[in-house]
């Protein structure tokens, strides 16, 4: 080979090497996405300053990634919140306002996050609750609704993973009650299985409950996906800490219930309108709770029961934390941890006695504030936190940017990637949320739509009458204002104070201007 030809071959080889290393397509194939939903998870985590919560694995992930300390859900109930974040659209655009609304029926042409990522070469897989319960939406996934084999039985196909108990006595009772319920109404939430005790602490291995079995399936699935040339997008939805608080006994044993503090704000906010609170009908389905009253009544739960429920919630959170630790260890063993974007989020908060209530379904911040933690390859500022305002609807465009794919131009959220690079930079001026209060659960028996805006200083709400047929609001019925700095637990509605009339006026205008006017100036 001549010297000239040898030099030419060397230059060609160098060029091909540089080109292959810089190829966007090659980079995208190397970056997987693990998209982890934890149902009903409020920021009850060590990484969020909760000194009681025992969550070492999520805390470790936070120490390697970014923790968003001021993230808000668009709606404080499962179906609307998940429809919003999975489409990148806000509730008045998805028109999914409460549990019974199904986004795919409302708009069959909706493109969800996994659908979109599939267009860019991602293999999409779903385990557990990503959309709402028995709504796996096969259109969104190449492998929809993977389930542990032991839970795939006739009569269980529309059953939710949260409804399984260990006790055979409870299982027999559930079946009897379900038969009775289905005779009265054949189509029911959770297919009629959501009956039984509100907690269980069985002395069993993690895999005996659904979330544990699902984690083992996720590990096997990741092992299979790791051998593929295609990147994967796995949606993994944990059911705990959703009711019932059923978790292995060892996680209950982590806590002394007497050392778990009760709610700091056990009363409905002072001066609250009569329609702001939900009826706690979710808890009322469970054994021994069918008598509980509306939060805006004279009803008060006993301290003993409050402690058991709060204990069960914390135990359930620690259970999911341990499962995630197991999953992450497996990802490291099979060599995909460093090549995977991991995002963990809660779909809305949950009241543990706050506002005289248990559950979600209000516009108060105890129900709107959620955890969101992200870790990704070659991340800057590992272990950082930001207190700038973010929203769940931001996840879709953010994951697009992190994966190096085009962000759809119709997104109604904002990519938070610039915020990861500079956690203290000015960001959104407000977060926007809403809640549809239906007549059967409001204290006054009427229908409302409440709109919420959170700034760093204030939380302001407007409640309107609502026409459910047209999906339009009517007359303004009431307002609420909370000083987030001086009243973080939202104990007193101060919207009627004269000295704050200009604040109310300005916030009302900002709420009317909507989310577009609150977006940051991208630098």
Secondary structure, DSSP 8 states (H G I E B T S, - for coil): --HHHHHHHHHHHHHHHHHHHH-HHHHHHH-EEEEEEETT--S-SGGGT-SS---HHHHHHHHHSEEEEEEE-SSSSHHHHHHHHHHT--HHHHT--STT--HHHH-TT---HHHHHHTTT-EEEEEE-SSSSS---GGG-SEEEE--GGG--TT-TT--GGG--S-HHHHHHHHHHHHHHHHH-SS-GGGGT--S-SEE-----GGGSHHHHHHHHHHHHHHHHHTSSS-EEEEEEE-TTSSSEE--HHHHTT--GGGS---S--S--BT--TTSS---HHHHTSTT-TT---TTSS----HHHHHHHHHHHHHHHHHHHHHHHHHHHHHHHTT-GGGEEEEEEESS--EESGGG-EE--SSSHHHHEEEEEEE-TT-SSTTEEEEEEEEGGGHHHHHHHHHT----TT-SS---HHHHHSTTS--BS-EEEEEEE-TTTSTTS--EEEEEEE-SSEEEEEEEEEETTTTEEEEEEEEEEEETTT-TT--B--TT-GGGHHHHHHHHHHHHH-GGGG-----
